[in-house]
Amino acid sequence: MLPKPSQTENNGAMEVFMQKLQTISTNGTLSLVIALGYELNLFEVLGQISSEEKRVTAEQVADKAGLKTRYVREWLSSMACADFLEVSEDGATFWLDEDKKAVLCGEFTHPAVQFNMFSQQFGFVFKTVAEVFRKDGPLGTTYDQYDDFCTKMNKLSMSMHSKHFLSDLLPMIGVHNSLEKGIEMLDVGCGSGFHVHTLAHHYPLSKFIGIDNYPDAVTAGNRGNKEKGLENATFLRHDAAHLPEDWTGRFDWVTIFDACHDQTRPDLCLQEVNRVLKPGGLFTMVEVKGTSNVFEDKKSDGDGAAFQYGISLFHCLPIGSSTKDALALGTKWGEQRARKMLKEAGFENVEVHDTPFFPGNVLYMCRK
């Protein structure tokens, strides 16, 4: 028999656990403080008006941002204590150093920054999600119950994919030459259309269609077409499980970016993808990396997996559970289940590639 842990060992383990609880509580609060800074444009203001040579007061930041000085001072103090900002020894002035400006400011902030916006998003639906747990509660949630989800998700997609989409992902997929000659592509679960807009701009001889079942996403996509002057892209509202009958064998390339697990019937979605592909057509799917086994997820990714399961709990699972026939996949459905579902949809040869430039994801590639 193994010896029982001593009381001292138990106390030490509990101290570590209690410290972890405190860290989680601290970071949860700070995540909301960060989100508030972006909502109020405070990081951008600091990036514009502050430096080590030009330190600024709370009043100067508040005046530039059009906010109340006392609240801004409290926000600055929190961010300074968290080492996001620098603060002078007398506590009167603050500045953002140049290295942190590169991460925290600009159009394409780091994905780790954008994920903090989802703390606010999840707080917004906290009680709604609590209700879906109850046996007599709703089946799940709908997109209109979230706070401007479309805009926030588009910013996250841009921050995650803008740097590597064309330079790394497309060469891995191998569609550059075909896109230059002119093909027809379908993006399923397109959101506000970042991927479609990017491709349509760079490949004017190809045609692109983005579909989403959320009206705000379709509206945002078509608005983006007008703003960018794109005539080779279209956004339509469709349920991915029931695509138009006359699309059979139409598309050279169909793709899904981090959206298959959000479908209530991903099995039907994948069957429809197979149907609308031309013979020999390519289907690619960027999805969350997982093993289909929570023990293995914990062993391989620890806190990262816990974070992804948490995101699933507040968004992906309830969105994908909102109909009586839903499969309720969740974010971490994983490779084993994905392979099985792809095979059942008619894709016999499935390749899975790591995407080091998209941490936490993998790329599925299938030919019809």
C-alpha positions, 0 to 999 in steps of 0.5 A: 500500500502507498503511504497516506499523505501527511497532514503537512503535505495536505496543508501544502496542497491546499495552500497551492489550491487556495492560491490558485482560487485567489489568482483566478478571482484576481484575473477574472476581475482584471479581465473585466477591467481590460474589457472596460478599457477597450470599450471606453477606448482608454488603451488607444488614448494612452497609446496616442498621448503617453510615453516615458518622456510624456507622462500623463495625469488621469485628468489628461486621459479623461479629457482626451477620452471624454470621460470622468476623471475620478473613474479614469483614475481608478481604472489607471490605478488598477491597470498600473498595479497589474503591470499593464501601465507604468506609474510615477513614484508619486502616483500622479502620472501614467504611461504606456511603454512602447512594447505594450503599445504594440500588443494593446493598441491598433486595429489588430490587437493580440488575440489574448487581448480580444478574449478579454472582451468575452468576459464582458460578453459572458457576464451579460448572459450569466443568468441566461446560461444559468437558466439553460442548466435547469431541467425546466429551462430553455434548451440553449441560447440564441445570438441575439441574447449576447451583447453585439456578439457579431462585432466582437467575434469579427474583431477576434477573428481579425486578431487571430487570423489577419497576420497568418491567413494569407501568408501561412494558412493558404499555402498549407491548403494549396488553393492560391493558384486556383484562386488566381485563375478563378473558382467559386468558394463558400464560407459556412458560418461566415460571421461578419465576413472577415475571411470572405472580404480578405479573399475577395480583395486579393483574388478578384477573378474568384467568386465568394459566398458567405452564409450565416443564419444570424441576420446581423452577420449577413448585414455586416458582411454585405455592408463590408462589401460596399465599404470595401468596393467588393463585387465578387462577394455575396452574403446570404442567410441560410441554415447550414444544415439545409442549403439551397437544392440548386447548389448541388456540385457548385463549389470548388472550395468550401470552408468553415472557420471555428463554426462547425461546433456551433451548429445544432446539427453539424452532421447535417451541415457536413453532409450539405457541404459534401453535396454542394462541393464539385467532384474533386472539390476541397473542404477545409475546416479550422476547428478547436484542437481537442482529443474528444476525451477530457482526461487527455485534454487536461493532460495535454493542455491544462488551463488552456483546455479549461479556458476552452471548455469555459468558453463552450459553457457560456457560448458554443454549447448553449448556441449549439443546443438550442433545438430539440434535435441538437447534437450539442457538440461544444467547443472541445468536440475533438478530433476523434468525433470530427473524423467520425462525423466527416466520414459519415458525411461522405468524406473518406480521406481526412487529413488533420494538420497542426496550425502553429500559427493558429494556436489552439486550432487544427486544420481538417482537409477533405477531398470529395 
